[in-house]
Amino acid sequence: DGLSTASVGSVCELDKNKFLIGMNDGKVNLIENNKISVFPIKTKLPEVRVFNILRDKRKNVWFSTFNGLLKLSADGQETLLTKEQGLPDNSIRIT
């Protein structure tokens, strides 16, 4: 019905009638008012599962992937955290 793939890895509610859907192909879809679109992320994620999506109190959105932990700040800035930044592994399953 418009999702980038049939396999969903995670769901995060942003607001009423607005959800981020982490797909098993590395893409993130946005469902807003029952309409599906691709959620734009500038950081290249591997074409594998987006495990988990979490929105924190400061309205940052965190995406856990096989390629690290991606932080999308409320102002739109993206930061990918990996082993190079001190994580024990790049495969992050839970945020």
N, C-alpha and C positions, 0 to 999 in steps of 0.2 A: 504493500500500500504506500510506497514511496520511500521506505528506509533504504539505506545504501546496501544492506545485505539482510538476510533473514535471521541471522544470529546476533542477538543482543548480549553484550557483556555487562552493562550497567545502566542505571537510570538515576537521574538526580533532578529533583524539583527545584527550579529557580524561583518561581513565583506561581501564583494561581494561573492555571492553564498554560504554563511554560515549563518544559522539561528538556533536559539534555539526555541524549541516548548514546552511550558508548557502544560502538559496534565491534564485532569480531574481525573487521577488516582494517582497523586502525582509524576509522573515521568517526566523527561525532555528528549526530543529527540533532536538530532542534525541532521540537514539536511545540508550536505556539498556536493557541486557539484552534486546535485540531488540524493544523496545516504543518506538513513536514518539509524541512529544508536542511541543507548542509550547514553545520555550524562552522564558521570560518576560524581555522587555527593556522597561524603562520608557521609554527614549528613543525617540521616534518616528523611525523610519527611512523614507526614501522607498520607495515600492513598486517598487523596482528592485533589481537584483542586489547581494547581499552578496558582494563579490569574494573576500575572503580572511579566514580566521580563524586566529589564532595564540595559543597559550598560552605565556607566558614563564616564566622560572625562579621568579618570585615568585607564580605562579598567577593573574596578571592575564590576562584574555582580551581580545584586540584584534580588532575587526571593521572591515575596510576597505570603504567604501561610496562611492556618488556624493555622499553628504551629509557626508562627512568620515570621521574615524577615531574610532571609539567604543572607549573603554577601560572594561572591566568589571573593577573591582578585586576581589581575593580576598574582601574584606569586603562585596561587593555594590554598592558605589558606582559609578555610571556617570558618565563624563565624555566629552562629544563635543568633539573637537578639529576646528576648521575654519579657514578663512582669518582669521576674527576673532581666533583664538589664535596666528596666525603661520604656519600652513601655506601653501604657495605656491598651493594649489588645493584645492577641496573634494572633487574626484574622486580618491579614493585606491584604487589597485588592488592593491597588495601591502603587507603589514605586515611 
